[in-house]
Amino acid sequence: MRVPNSVVLPVGTHVDCCQEQEVAEKRHDIMARMTAMLAERKSNLGHFINNLEGSEEPKFYVDQCERLKEMESCTLTILNLVAVDCTDHCDIRKHLRHVRNEELFPEVVRVLPPVYRQVEAAIVDIAGGEEVADHGMMDLQYLLSKLSQCKNLASLSRELLQDILRYLHHIGLIVWYEEIKHLESTVFLQPAFLITMFKVKV
């Protein structure tokens, strides 16, 4: 959902623990399972959409239906599994060329807009400042106002900030549960605090 037209390269490790025939069998089995998983997912999404559209009050489920259709339209390309012997550094280096292949991964050379890096650096500064509590929770609008005070970010819009926050959430710098209504206006600048809290709760 975060990366349109995603490309996935499955990697199988511990080849050194298997016979050549085993590697071939496991590769075939894993690829078959992933293909079946994607087919099941597509079937389930279609089933959910049909149920919502065929309900007695379909107008109540328009938003859910649109969201499901958006998920259904997202494509996912799975490349053939690469089997790696992690005890062999040469083997690892040999397979690294796959992730640098622009034909396989067209987005690999995409450069982030400068504003993404500027916001990222500013958030790191804000998170490390004395003004932010240990839990690192901050209101989204307040974060926007703080960032707008930074050099080159005076014209930062809420929409652009939300796009950047999705990226920063994806790479793990911050946590933002935009899909949860009660948390959509809260940004967690200290993900480590959340992990600690979850550990205590569990």
N, C-alpha and C positions, 0 to 999 in steps of 0.2 A: 504494500500500500504506500510505502514511503518512496520506493524507487520504481517509477513506471518502467514497464518492459524489462523487468529484472532478469538477470542472467545468474544462474547458480552453478558453481563448479563443485560437485561432491568429491571429497578426498577420503580415500580409505588408507588407514595407516597399518602398521605392524605386518607389512608384507613379509618381513623376515621370519615371521612365525608361521607362515603358510607355505604349502606346496604350490607350484605354478597352477595346477589344475584347480586347487581350492580357491585361489585368487580369482580365476575366471568364473567359477561358480558363484562366489560371493558377489562379484561385480554384477553379474547377470541378475542375481536375486535382489540386490539393493536397487538397481535401476528399475526392475519390474515393480517393486514395492512403491517406489516414488511415483511411477507412472500411474499405478492404481490409486494412490493417495490423491493425486491431482484430479483424476477422473471422478473419484468419490466426492471430492470437494465441490467440483463443478456441478455434479448431480444434486448434491445437497442444497447448494445455493439456488439452483433452478426449482427444486422442490419447495424451498422456503418462499421464493418469489411467487410461485403459483398459489401457495396456500394463502398468502397475504392478499393477492389480487382477487382470489376467489372467495374471500371471507364475506360475511354479511355486511360489514361496514368497512370496505376497503379504504375509504377516505381517511380513516383514523391511522392507517399504516403507510401513508404516502412516503414519509421521511425514511422509515425503515426499508421500504421497498426500493427507494432510490439508492440508499446506501448499499443494499445487497446487489443491485444492478451494477453499481460502481465497482464493487468487489469482483463481480462476475466478469467484468470487462478487462480487469488487470491481467496482463499476460505474464507468464513465467516460463523462461527457457531453461531447461536443465541439460547441461552438457554431460558427456560420458564421464563416468567416474574415473578419477585418476588414482591409481594405487601407488603408495609411496613407502619406501623403506626408510623409516626415520633414523635408522642407525647409520645410514649412508648419506653424508653431507652432499656428495656429488649428485645423488638421486634427488635430494630436496631442491638443490639449485637448478637442476635440469627441469623440474616441474614448475619452478617459479616463473618461467617464461610464459606459461599459460595466462597468469593474471596480468601480464603486461601486454597481452595481445589485443590490439585495438579492434580487430575484427570480431573477436569473441566478446570483448567487453568494451563497447563503444563509449561508455561513460568514464573509462579509466583516465582519460586525458582531460576531462572537464575541469576547468579551473573555477573555484568558488569566487563569487563576486567579492571585491574588497570589503564591502560593508559587512559580510558574514564574519570575516576575521576581526574587523573592528568591534563588532558587537560581542564576539566571543571573548576578546581581550578585555573589554570593558566589564563583562559579567564576571570574569575571573577576578578583576580588581574589586568589584563590588562585593563579591562573595568573601573575599579575604579581608574586607574592611571591618573596623570595630563596630560600625553601625548595624551590621547584620548579626542576628542572634545565631547561636550554635546550630539550631535546627535548620537554618538557611531558608525558611519559608518567606516568600515575598509575594505581595499582590501584583498581578500582571500589570495593572495600570500604573502602580507605583514604580515598578521596574522600568516601564516605558518612560516615565517622567525622569527617573535617575539617569537612564541612558541618554535621554534628550539633552542632558546637561553636559554630556561629553563632547569633546572636539569631533567634528565631522558627522555627528549623529543628531544634530538639532532637528532635522527634518524627517527623522525616523518615524514611519507610520506604524500603527498597531498591526495592520495586515502583514507588513514586511517583517515586523518583529515576530509575529506568530510563525511565519515561514521559517525564520532563522531558529526559533525555539524548537520547531519540529526536527530540524537538522541537529541541533545541539543535544536534544533528547535521544536521537538515534545514535549519536556517537558516545553517549553516556556522560556528557559534561554536566548536564542538568536533568531533572525529571519534571515532566509536565504532563499531567493526565488530562489532556484536553477533551477526551471522550467521556469523562466522568463529570456530570453536571455540577456536583458540589465542589469539585476540585479544578474546574476549567479556568478559574481566575487566579489560581495559586501556582507559583513556580517554586520548585525545590532546588535551591542553588547548591545544596550540600547532599548529593545522593548517598554519601557514606552514612549520614545521620539516619536516613530512612532504613538502610540495611541494618544498622544497629538496633533501631526501634523494632523492626520486624523480628529480629532475633530474640529480643526481650519478650515480645508478644508470643512468639511460638514456644 
